[in-house]
Amino acid sequence: MTGFDWTNWEKFPNPLRGEYLSAPFGKGCYQLFNGKPKEFILFGSGNNLAYRMSSLLPKPYGQGTRKNSDKREYILNNIENMLYRTIPFLDEKEMKTFEREMRKSAKHIFNT
């Protein structure tokens, strides 16, 4: 698999405060965790992970499109307790394999 490791957990940036997201511009996976009530929220991947993660928030704060507005609202409503981590990949096949394994091994509130 990848020679990379997960980053440390970081506080998800609050767009209302102008905070920054730290994520790869290239391929990678992300995982979100709510510190209260200590639950995994979701995970995903993207060929431009920084852009993909910016779609986790509803407009006008987020970019891109998502079909699940409940997911976007949940993240914004819980932003003070939201943590994230990322892992970069150089190969898309390896990234997708890792994402499939995450889907099998971890229980998330939004498992899509």
N, C-alpha and C positions, 0 to 999 in steps of 0.2 A: 504494500500500500504506500501511502505518502511518506516522505521523510520529514514532513512538517508536523507540528504539534498545535493543539488548541492554544489560543491566546489565554491570558488570565481573564476572569470575569471582569467586565467593566460596566459601569452604570450607563444605561441607554440614554443617549442625549435628548434633552428636552428642547424642542425647537422654539418654545416660548422664551427661552433664556439664551438662544443663540449658541447652544452647545454643539460640539463636534462629534461626528461618528468616525471611528477608526476602523477601517475595513479594507481588504484588498481591492484594487481596481480590476484585478483579473479574476480568474476562477476561484471559487471557494464555497464553503458551507458556513452557516451561522446557526446558533441556538440561542433562544431567549428563555429566561428564567424569572419568575416573579418571586422576589424575596419574601413577600407576604402574600399568600400563604405557603410559600416554599414549594412551588410547582413549576415543572417545565411547561412552557407555553407553546412553543413551536420551534421548528427548525426548517432549513431550506438551503437552497444553493443558487448560484448565479454565475454567469460568465463574466459579469462585472458586479462583484458582490456589493461594493459600496452603493451602486445605483439600485440594485435589487433590494437592499435593506432599507433604502430611503422610501420604498413603496410600502413599508410596514406601517406608516402613519397615514391618516386620512388627509385629503386635500383641505386646506392649502399647504399643509406642512410636509406631506409626502409627495413623491414623484412616482411616475409609472402607474400601472394599473394592477388591481387585485380584484378578484371576483367576490371576496369575502369581506364586506364592510364591517361585520361584527368583529373580525380579527383586528382590523385597523383601529376601531374605536376602543376595543379592549386594551390595546397597547397604550394608546393615548391616555385613557382614563386611569391606567395603572403605572404611568411613566415614572413616578417617583420611586417605585419598587422594582422596576424592570432592569435586569442585567442581561448582558449578551457576551458571547464569545465567538470567535471566528477561527477558521482554519483554511489556509490557502492551498490551492492545487495548481499544477501546471498542465495536467491532463484531464480533459472533460470526462473520459470514460472512468478514470479513477475517482473523480469527484462524484459522479452519479452512483458508482458502486458504494462509496462511503455513505451517501445520502440514503440509499436503500437499506444499508445495515443500521443506520440510525433509526429508520422507520420501524424496524423489527425490534430493536433493543431498548428503546426508551418510550415511555408513555408521555404524550404531550396533550394539553387541552385542545389545541388545534393541530390535528395530525395530518395536515395537508400542506 
